Amino acid sequence: MSDIINPYIAGNPVTGSEMFFGREDVFEFVRQTLIGQHHDNIIVLYGQRRTGKTSVLYQMHSHLDPRYLCIFIDLHGFELESLRGFLWELANHIRRVLRRDYQINLPSLNRADFMIDPLTSFEDEFLGYLWSAIDSRHVLLMLDEVVRLQEQVRAGKLGREIFEYMRHLMQHYEQLNFLFSLGSGLEEMQEDYAFLFNIALYKKLSFLDLNAATALITQPVKDYYAFEHAAVEQIMRVTSCHPYFIQLLCHCLFNRWRQQRVSPITAQDVDDVLDETVERGLAVLKHIWEESTAGEKAIMVGIAEIAEELDRPVEMNMIIQTWATYDVTLPQGEIAKATRNLIARDVIGGQGRYIFTVDLQRLWVRKYRRLEWAKEEIAETVQDWVPAVARSKPPSLWERWRVPLQILGIGLILLVTFKLLIPSSTGVPSVVGVPTGGIQTTADNKIAQQIYKETLKRKPTFAFLRNEQDSSFWARGGISTGTCNFTNSAYHVYVNVTKSSHNLTYCFPKGYTFDNFVFQVQMTTLRGNGGGIIFRANTTEAKWYFFAIQSGRSYVLYAYRGLGSSGYNVTTLHGDFNPTISSKMNELTVIAKNQTIYLLVNRQYLWKQVDNTYSSGNIGFLVADSQNLTDIAFTSVEVWQI
C-alpha cells in the first residue's frame, strides 16, 4: 500500500470532476446571467487567490447548455507582445480547442496576414470561418487571470487599445461571449479599465459551503480511512472552508496516514500537521502578505501578535496599543482603509473585533513576520504616518530625561545583580553578566548586517532537521535525563528538573565541524525559560560557545571550558537586556568569522564579541533550567559557510 497516490490536489487547478465539489451557486449564476434579453451578458468571476476560479472555468462546459462552446484561455500561456500577436494566438487557440473538444475543424490561418492587417484577418477571415462552422451556437471565451493583460500594458508591451478592441468584440458579435476571471484588487482593476469591465456582471467566489467542504475532506479517502467529527470541524476552523487550504491540509494528513496507518483521523492529527501545512503553503501565504499595504500588514501583525490561539477575535484598540508600545502610531484613516481592504480580500473577518478568516495565515504571520520584523519592513511608511508637526514638536521635560534615567536605572540593576549573583563554575549562570569585549559601534552593526544580508542571498550550505529522518543523525549529550526528539515538525529539547539534579542537555549533528559561518535557527520556548544554541563546539570535552536566551528578554554569551569535578566550567563573555527578544519565539543568528562573533535576534543586531577561545567546531542546541520543566522547540536550522 506504500504506492497509494495522494488524491488531494495541493496547488494545481482541478481539471477533472472527481475532485471538484460544490460551487453550484456559481454555475447557476452563470446559467441565469449569461443569457440576456437582447444580448448575452459579460460575466466576471472574482475572488481571493486560490479560491478555485480556474477550477470553476475548467468545469463550466459540463454545467451549461450545449449550445455554448467553452474555450478556456490561460493568458499566462500567451506571449502578449502586441495586439496583432494576441489576435493571432487567440485565433489559433480557439481553432485547437474546437478541434480537440468539439470535433469542429476550421481552415488554417496565415500568420503573415495577421502581422500585416490583424483586425481584418481576425474579424473578416477567422470569425467568418467560425460562424459558418458553429451555426447558431455560441463561443464562450473564458479568460483566466486577465490581470496578465494589465501587466503587459503597464510594462509597455501592449497598448491600451487592446481593451478598446475587446470591448468592440463584446458589443458587436452576439455569438461571441466573454467570461473573465479576476484575482484580488478588483477595485483597482475597475478604475483602470472601467471602459472594459463596467458592462459586466460580477460574481464573487469565496469559500466552500459546509456540505461541499465536508465532501472535499472525506470523499477522496473514504476507501482508506475515516475522520472523527471533531477532526472535520477542526479542518474547517483552520481553513474556513477555503478549498486550496483544505486540499493542502488534507494532503499532509494523507501523507501522515500513509506512514502511520491509523484510522480514524482525530483533531490532534490535524493539529500535528499544521506546521507542515504552513510550510507547504508558504508561497500562497507569503503572496497575501506581499500584496498588502503597510497598513494592512500592521493590522495582520497586530492580530497575530495578540491572538495566540484559534478563534480569538482581537479588538482594534488592542492592535493600536500593541503598536504604540513600539512607538508606532496607526492613523485612523489608514486603519479604516486597511481594515476595509482586508475584509474585502477575505483575509480577516469581523466588525470591531477581528480574526483571520484562514487561521493558517495567522500561524504564518506569527512565524515569519513578527512585530519587530514587520516594523522594520514598513519603516518608511511609518515615517510618513507621523505628521510633520509631531516630528518637529519640542520634547517635554520627561522626554528629555527619560533615556538618561533609564540608562542609570539599568546600570544600577546590573551592578547590584553582578555583585549578588556572580556566575557559578558549575551549570549555567542564571543572570545577565556585565558587558565585556569592548565598546560597540555603529560600524559593528553595519558590518554584521552586511554579512547577514549578503549571506541570505545564497542557499544555506546545510539545512538541518527538515523531517524526522534528519533527526536520526543527531545525538544527545549532557549530565541530565533530558531528551531530544523530533515531533510536530520541530526538534524538541526537554529537561525535567524533578527527575534529575543535573539540568543541562544539549543536542548536535554527528560529525560536523565549522570554522567561519552563519548559524541561524528558530527557537520557540514552550515551557521553562532557559535555552539557546551552541557553536564551535567540542562536545567530547564540553567546550563551546553558548548563545542563550533567558527570561526577562535577556541574552547571554557564555564560553564553556570543560567539565570539572564539580560541574561545567563557564565564563560569561557578555549579557544584556534587549526589547527585540520575545518571551516565546525568537530567531537566533550567530555570525562567526575568525575571532569575531556577532549575535543577532530576530534579525536585529545585538553584540560583537572578540574572543579566540575556540576557532572551529560543531553546532547544536542547549537547554538548561534549574527551576522549571523545560520544553524548547527548534526549527528552520540553517548554516552558511563564509
C-alpha positions, 0 to 999 in steps of 0.5 A: 500500500506504500504506492497509494497516490495522494488524491488531494490536489495541493496547488494545481487547478482541478481539471477533472470532476472527481475532485471538484465539489460544490460551487453550484451557486456559481454555475447557476449564476452563470446559467441565469446571467449569461443569457440576456434579453437582447444580448448575452451578458459579460460575466466576471468571476472574482475572488481571493487567490486560490479560491478555485476560479480556474477550477470553476472555468475548467468545469463550466462546459459540463454545467451549461447548455450545449449550445455554448462552446467553452474555450478556456484561455490561460493568458499566462500561456500567451506571449502578449507582445502586441495586439496583432500577436494576441489576435493571432494566438487567440485565433489559433487557440480557439481553432485547437480547442474546437478541434480537440473538444468539439470535433469542429475543424476550421481552415488554417490561418496565415500568420503573415496576414495577421502581422500585416492587417490583424483586425481584418484577418481576425474579424473578416477571415477567422470569425467568418470561418467560425460562424459558418462552422458553429451555426447558431451556437455560441463561443464562450471565451473564458479568460483566466487571470486577465490581470496578465493583460494589465501587466503587459500594458503597464510594462509597455508591451501592449497598448491600451487599445487592446481593451478598446478592441475587446470591448468592440468584440463584446458589443458587436458579435452576439455569438461571441461571449466573454467570461473573465476571471479576476484575482484580488484588487478588483477595485483597482482593476475597475478604475483602470479599465472601467471602459472594459469591465463596467458592462459586466456582471460580477460574481464573487467566489469565496469559500466552500459551503459546509456540505461541499467542504465536508465532501472535499475532506472525506470523499477522496479517502473514504476507501482508506480511512475515516475522520472523527467529527471533531477532526472535520470541524477542526479542518474547517476552523483552520481553513474556513472552508477555503478549498486550496487550504483544505486540499493542502491540509488534507494532503499532509494528513494523507501523507501522515496516514500513509506512514502511520496507518491509523484510522480514524483521523482525530483533531490532534492529527490535524493539529500535528500537521499544521506546521507542515501545512504552513510550510507547504503553503508558504508561497500562497501565504507569503503572496497575501502578505506581499500584496498588502499595504503597510497598513494592512500588514500592521493590522495582520501583525497586530492580530497575530501578535495578540491572538495566540490561539484559534478563534480569538477575535482581537479588538482594534484598540488592542492592535493600536496599543500593541503598536504604540508600545513600539512607538508606532502610531496607526492613523485612523484613516489608514486603519479604516482603509486597511481594515476595509481592504482586508475584509474585502480580500477575505483575509480577516473577518469581523466588525470591531473585533477581528480574526483571520478568516484562514487561521493558517495565515495567522500561524504564518504571520506569527512565524515569519513576520513578527512585530519587530520584523514587520516594523522594520519592513514598513519603516518608511511608511511609518515615517510618513504616518507621523505628521510633520508637526509631531516630528518637529514638536519640542520634547517635554521635560520627561522626554528629555530625561527619560533615556538618561534615567533609564540608562542609570536605572539599568546600570544600577540593576546590573551592578547590584545583580553582578555583585549578588549573583556572580556566575557559578563554575558549575551549570549555567549562570542564571543572570545577565553578566556585565558587558565585556569585549569592548565598546560597540559601534555603529560600524559593528552593526553595519558590518554584521548586517552586511554579512547577514544580508549578503549571506541570505542571498545564497542557499544555506550550505546545510539545512538541518532537521527538515523531517524526522529522518534528519533527526536520526543523525543527531545525538544527545549529550549532557549530565541530565535525563533530558531528551531530544526528539523530533515531533510536530515538525520541530526538534524538541529539547526537554529537561525535567528538573524533578527527575534529575539534579543535573539540568543541562542537555544539549543536542548536535549533528554527528560529525560536523565541524565549522570554522567561519559561518552563519548559524541561524535557527528558530527557537520557540520556548514552550515551557521553562525559560532557559535555552539557546544554541551552541557553536564551535563546539567540542562536545567530547570535552564540553567546550563551546560557545553558548548563545542563550536566551533567558527570561526577562528578554535577556541574552547571554554569551557564555564560553564553556571550558570543560567539565570539572569535578564539580560541574561545567566550567563557564565564563560569561563573555557578555549579557544584556537586556534587549526589547527585540527578544520575545518571551516565546519565539525568537530567531537566533543568528550567530555570525562567526568569522575568525575571532569575531562573533556577532549575535543577532535576534530576530534579525536585529543586531545585538553584540560583537564579541572578540574572543579566540577561545575556540576557532572551529567546531560543531553546532547544536542546541542547549537547554538548561533550567534549574527551576522549571520543566523545560520544553524548547522547540527548534526549527528552520536550522540553517548554516552558511559557510563564509 
